[in-house]
Amino acid sequence: MNSVTISVVILWMGVGDLAARIISAIVSDRLPISKTLQYTLSNIFAAIISICLPFLSSHIGLTVALVALSVPRAILNILLPAISMEVSTAETCSETMALVYLTFGIETFITPYLTDFMYDITGSYDIAWFICAGLYMVAAVFFLLAIRRRNIGNIGYYRQEQSYNLMR
């Protein structure tokens, strides 16, 4: 891809991200499933797209996949504060948010160096996409375990206000 094509792809990724954030902010409260399950499903969707990316060879297919990947990433970012409150107790809610954003900052700093290192070793970014997909799936598993624990132990910030099952 040339620099103009890359610029257009990044523009469309931004449009997909913005649209997904707006739609998620409006719709997530109205869906009949918990935000934690919405977050988990977004992780799974992002993992599927990340696995497919290395196998795409056409510019149009790659553009569509990257724009599609920006949608679950935006949903993950918009739901993060609500998820932190759902999976933590009232006493640990602020610490959970601080830890999550600290982790985001560290990984934002480290990721470009790691992907460049992997590119230098392998000559391709494919392994980075597979690691990304694996991390999305690990996150999905952990959130499914959090949902299960919450349903069994009835713990969480909103324990008096809502029931703890997958449907709310």
N, C-alpha and C positions, 0 to 999 in steps of 0.2 A: 504494500500500500504506500502511496505517496503521502506527503504531508497534508495536502488538501483533503484527501479521503479520510485520513486519520482525524483531522479536525471535524469533519462532518460526522464521523462515527461518535466522537466525544460529545458533539452537540446533541445528537440523538439519544445518547446515553443520559445526558443531563435532562432532556425532555422526559424520558422514561422514568428517571428518578423522581423528578418533580411531580409528574402525574401520579405515580405510585404513592408518594408521600401524602398528597392531597386526598386521594381516594381512600388510602388506608386510615388516615386521620378521621375521615367522615364515616367510613363503613365499619371499622373494626369494633366499635361499640355496639353496632346493630346486628352483628353476626351471632348466630346461636351457639357459637363455640367460644371457649376461653381464649384470651389473648396469648396464653402460653402455647396452646395448640396451634393458633395462627402462626406464631413465631416458629414453631417446630416444622410446620408445613412449608413455610417460606425457606427454611434451611434445607429441607429435602429438595424443593424445587431448584434452589440455587446449586445444590450438589449435582443434580441431573444435568443442568446446563453446563456446569464446570467440567463435567466428564466429557460432554459432547464437544466442547470447544477445540481441543487438540485435533479432532478428526475432521474439522471443517476446512475445506480448501478454497472455496469461493469467497470473494469479498462480500457478496450479498448475504450469504449464509453466516459468515462471521459477524457482519454488522447486525443482523437480526438477533443472533445469539447474544452478543454483547449488550444490545438494548434490552433484550429479555432478561439478562442477568441483572441489569440495573433495577428492575422491578422488585425482585425479592430482597435485594440489598437495601433498597429504600424502605421496604416494609420492616425489615429487621431493625433498621435504625430508628424508625418512628415508634415501634412498639417497645423498644428497649426500656424506657423508664417505667412503663406500666408493668412489664414483665418483672423487673426488679422488685417492684412492690408486691406483685402476686406471689413470687417464690420466696420472699424473705418475711421475717416477722417484723412487727412494728418497731421493735428495739433495734433491729439491724438494717432497716431500710436505707438510711442515709449512708451507712458504711458500704452496703452492697452497691449503691449507685457510684460512690467514689471509687471503689475497686474496679467496677466495670469501665468507667471512663479512663482510669489510670491504665488499665490493660489495653484499651483502644489506642491510647496515646503511644504506649510502648510498641505495640505491634505496627502502628502506622509508621513509626520511625524505623523499625527493624526490617519490615517486609521488603522494601526495594533492594536493600543490601543482600538479603537472602535469595531473592529471585535472580538477581544479577550473578550471585555466586553459583547458583544452580545452572544458570545459562552458560557461565564460563566452563563448568565441568561437563555438561551434557551437550552444549551447542543448541539447545532448544528450551523453550519455556513450557513444554508439555508437562514435565514433572511438577512444575509449580501449580498447574491447573489441577493435576491429580491430588496433590497435597491439599489444595484448597477444597476440593470436593470431599476429601476425607475429613477435613476439619469441620465442614458443614454437617456431615453425617454424625460426627462425634458430638457436636452441639445438639443435633436433633435427638440423639439418644439420651444425652443428659437432661434435656428438657422433658422428654417422655418420662424419665425416671422422676423428675421433679413433680410432674403431674400425678404420677402414681403415688408418690410419697404424700403429696398434699391430699389426695383422695383418701388415703389410708389414715393418715395422722390428723387430718383436718387442721393443718397449720397454715399460717399465712397472714398477711396484713389485713385482708378483708374477711376474716373468718366469720364475723358476725353478720356481714351484709350479704353474702352470697354463698351458694352451695359450691362444693368443690368436685365437680365432675367435668368431663370433657365438653359437655353441652352448656356449661356456665358455671 
